[in-house]
Amino acid sequence: MAARQPASRILIGLLLGVLFVGVNAAFLRVFGITRPGMAPYYLDAAREIADGRWPAVRPGLWLAYPALIAVCQQAGLGLSGVVALQLAAAAGAAVALYRLAARLAGPTAGILAAALLILNPAIAQRHGAIVTDSLYTSFVIFSALAIHRARDRRPASVWRYLAASAIVIVAALMRPNGWMLPPIAVAYWTAPALESPRQVRLAFIGIAAAFVVLLLALPDVRRGIEWEDPEAGLRSGEVVAAFDGWTMEMPDDPAGGYAIRHPVATAALGTARIAAEMVRVRPYYSARHNAALAIFLGTLYAAAVAGLVKLRRQPLAKLLATIIAAHLLPIALTEADWDGRFLQFVLPVIGVFAAWTAVGRPCGMMPALDTTSCP
């Protein structure tokens, strides 16, 4: 049995690798390298960085991705180099996701979680797009694994914490969605020194608040928020970006501090936006498309909730659940996306919990692969 374990893992790893290559080769062949709506911002910012200037095309700390584009272009790799790096990161993210799920529920769950990531067409299609989506999705997974391993490994290593911090900072500089990752990391690393769950919650709130104050002290962040103008979005009542079919009637109030002045209406709109992002069905999709989304996501969410309920006391499960929740907050404050792409940043993490439910007891389905104890 011991000899079969490595051989089985190698075989399944090779199969997943072939699957990854096949899926992404097919998408690149059909779609090629694409430049979605946000691509011009990143390309213009990359030119500014290459010229030695601070990128001002779109205010905010959107530095990591245009810097990567600039490096690839200066090295003569062009956009093909960017896509190659996105594919390499995606392959690494599949391995990292396997390790996260295996840590919670055994190798079988890890294999299933990695397969769900590789086979997700919405994610695979973004690997060839010149936008942050593919790389950021990978870095959310890298961050989760690095944050957990820095705390979980004994003896503690300063270098492991520094490496995890570097990964988290890169993710935070890639998209505003990543701004909550640094306080999550600090809170997760601080939690073992606290005596009660209440202290942990208070510490997390305090760390998050301090980080928000720090961000708002940066002029470029403030300009970025003004550029996005979330208060205008609240007044509009728009649920899905660029779609007037789903709107909510909001109080007519031109004064500042709109969310504070109208907390109930703001909370209702934010909830509707999160629901629209997570459901992903849209009136402008075909009935078949919407039915497929509803069946897949409904099954995935039901399995994920069941897994989270069972695993909720484990520190890693709490970390993953917090990362998921943190990525829903910007949606509530801004808008659900036209095609629900903001959900893909944490859909692989949701898949970790769903994989536990699908496997049930990790020792049950593929004993030759399972070396961890059943939770």
Beta strands, then each sheet from edge to edge (+ up, - down):
end
